[in-house]
């Protein structure tokens, strides 16, 4: 048997290096780059801003794409409606597509009431020539810009800062109609849909009213047609669909959830939210839903609604209540309660530093701050975590302060 030929005479360049392996260094996956989004520093999820920077901080940095935010409306639907407008206005500034559904106001009317963005000099609707006038020697106290921009052609820079995450808005002014018309919006106005009115027999056979079915089908059609679910490639660069659903669960949607303690369609809204949440999970979209929780008599159903959402907050306005004249809350207009935070790519969620939050509406902005403490002797305060803290007086002879089952707090 002939011995195998040795390749001793081959050049060194033709030989395989002895350290050649099939292993390659795994590169870090590139995140999707979409204007108005950024990865969360907590779980790496792609998030968008709610339009209120203080609310973004409270809920962990922003709303994760593919999640649902529930806003429990205040009694007069003033501040909850304002938060919905902030959410939509942020989408307009960032260039996102909008989907607005309402049974009371037309979606076009809601868009006309969006607050105007407060943009800096770079994003102000001024030409470069107008900005160069600030360097005039006659007005030395004016703000100066770089001299090299003076001879550039006149360009409009109205939304140049849309790449930033989170913007500020002036609620005393409405957004420029030209900016609103440039945004792409899909609307669902319930009175315009003939399928919303059905016979009572057909309504009883369905797990949810025809109004919710029409809304869910219309939303699914928009997501599929525009390619937000990935089934159809988007014609342009990837984008986010912001969904705003106003006052679900009210009688205007054909739901009797707010009319009876044991409604005939008690699971209608929960069925709709279950389908909506599944739709959001498989698409580049994020939704904000407002619900008149103060009208829902069955608190167990309200708890199910909250658990079907990823993030839930509740607004309590001081208007018409005793706290409106309380000097302790003279600088605030209501309380904000964080009902639920999402668990995304982690075992625990990031809880806010302080859950006693209050909001106030300044002349131009809506802000959220830590509310002043309200504690009294012998007062029992319930927390959302289910833990009750009892404030007692340790001077009482009927209380054993050595008991390990009592958490005592000495009051002055």
C-alpha positions, 0 to 999 in steps of 0.5 A, spaced: 500 500 500 502 506 497 504 511 503 500 518 503 504 523 500 506 529 504 505 536 503 512 538 505 514 541 499 508 546 499 509 553 500 507 556 507 501 560 504 497 554 502 497 551 508 491 552 513 493 555 520 493 551 526 489 555 530 483 555 525 476 554 528 469 554 526 467 558 532 466 566 531 465 571 536 457 573 536 456 580 535 451 584 539 444 584 535 442 591 532 436 594 535 431 597 531 432 604 529 425 608 529 425 615 530 422 617 537 424 610 540 429 608 545 431 601 548 429 601 556 435 601 560 432 596 565 430 591 560 432 592 553 425 593 551 424 598 545 420 604 549 416 610 546 414 616 550 407 618 553 408 625 552 409 627 559 416 626 561 414 626 569 409 620 567 415 616 563 419 617 569 414 614 574 412 608 569 419 606 568 422 610 562 416 610 557 411 605 554 414 599 551 412 597 544 407 592 544 404 594 551 397 597 553 396 603 558 390 603 562 388 610 564 382 610 569 378 617 568 377 622 573 370 624 574 369 629 569 374 626 564 378 632 564 385 630 565 385 623 562 383 626 556 389 631 556 394 625 557 391 622 551 392 628 547 399 628 550 400 621 547 397 623 540 401 629 540 408 626 541 406 621 536 405 627 531 412 630 533 416 623 532 412 622 525 408 616 528 402 614 525 396 614 529 389 611 530 384 614 534 377 611 536 372 615 540 364 614 540 363 621 543 368 626 539 370 625 532 377 623 531 379 629 527 376 634 532 381 630 537 387 632 533 385 639 532 385 640 540 392 637 541 397 641 545 402 645 541 410 642 542 415 647 545 421 646 541 428 649 542 431 654 537 433 649 533 426 646 532 423 653 532 419 654 525 424 660 523 428 660 517 436 661 518 435 668 516 431 670 522 435 666 527 441 670 524 438 677 526 439 675 533 447 676 532 445 683 530 450 688 534 444 692 536 441 687 540 447 684 544 443 681 549 439 677 544 441 669 543 447 668 538 448 663 533 454 660 530 456 665 524 457 659 519 450 658 519 448 665 516 449 664 509 446 657 508 439 657 504 433 658 507 430 652 510 424 650 515 426 646 521 420 646 525 420 638 527 428 638 527 428 635 534 423 630 533 429 625 534 429 626 541 426 622 546 420 626 549 418 633 548 414 638 552 408 641 550 404 648 551 396 646 553 394 653 552 396 653 545 393 648 539 398 644 534 399 648 528 394 645 523 399 644 518 403 639 522 397 635 524 395 634 517 402 632 515 401 626 520 398 620 518 392 618 522 386 612 522 380 614 525 374 610 528 368 614 529 362 609 532 356 613 529 359 613 522 359 605 522 352 602 521 354 595 524 354 598 530 347 598 531 344 591 531 339 587 534 338 585 542 338 577 540 345 578 536 348 582 541 346 576 547 349 571 542 356 574 541 361 575 547 362 582 546 357 588 543 358 589 535 361 595 537 367 592 540 368 587 534 367 592 529 373 596 532 377 590 533 376 588 526 378 595 523 384 596 528 386 589 525 385 591 518 389 597 519 395 594 522 395 588 517 394 593 511 400 598 513 405 592 515 405 594 522 405 586 524 410 584 519 406 580 514 407 586 509 413 589 508 412 597 510 414 601 504 418 606 507 422 605 514 419 602 520 414 606 524 410 605 530 402 606 530 400 609 536 393 607 538 388 611 542 381 609 545 377 614 548 372 612 554 371 604 553 366 601 557 361 607 557 354 606 555 356 610 548 360 604 546 353 599 547 356 597 554 352 596 560 358 595 564 357 602 568 349 601 568 349 595 573 352 592 578 351 585 574 351 587 567 349 582 561 356 583 558 360 583 564 366 580 560 365 584 553 371 589 555 375 584 558 374 580 551 376 586 547 382 587 551 385 580 551 384 580 543 387 587 543 393 585 547 394 579 543 394 584 537 399 589 540 404 583 542 405 581 534 406 588 532 410 595 532 404 598 536 402 601 543 396 603 545 393 607 551 385 606 553 381 610 558 376 607 562 371 611 566 372 606 572 368 611 577 362 609 574 363 601 574 360 598 580 362 591 580 370 592 583 371 585 581 370 586 574 374 593 574 380 588 577 380 584 571 380 590 566 386 592 570 390 585 570 389 585 562 393 591 561 400 592 562 400 598 565 395 602 569 394 608 572 388 612 576 387 619 576 383 622 582 381 630 581 380 634 586 374 638 583 368 638 586 371 634 592 373 636 599 380 636 597 379 642 593 379 647 599 384 643 603 390 647 604 395 641 604 393 640 596 392 647 594 398 647 589 395 640 586 389 639 582 389 631 583 392 625 585 395 619 581 395 612 583 400 607 579 395 601 579 400 596 575 407 596 572 409 591 567 413 585 567 417 585 561 424 580 560 424 580 568 421 577 574 420 584 578 418 590 575 421 597 577 417 600 582 417 608 583 421 611 589 414 614 591 407 612 590 404 618 593 403 622 587 399 628 585 399 632 578 398 639 577 396 643 571 400 649 570 399 655 565 402 651 560 404 644 562 402 638 566 406 635 571 406 630 576 410 630 583 410 627 590 404 629 594 404 631 601 404 626 606 397 625 609 397 622 616 393 622 622 393 619 629 389 612 628 388 612 621 389 606 617 391 607 609 391 601 604 396 600 599 396 597 592 400 592 594 395 589 599 399 591 605 396 595 611 400 600 615 396 602 622 398 608 625 397 607 633 399 611 639 404 607 643 402 611 650 395 607 650 395 602 656 391 597 651 396 596 646 402 591 647 408 594 644 412 588 644 408 584 640 411 581 634 405 582 630 404 589 630 408 594 627 408 600 631 409 608 629 410 613 634 406 619 633 408 626 636 
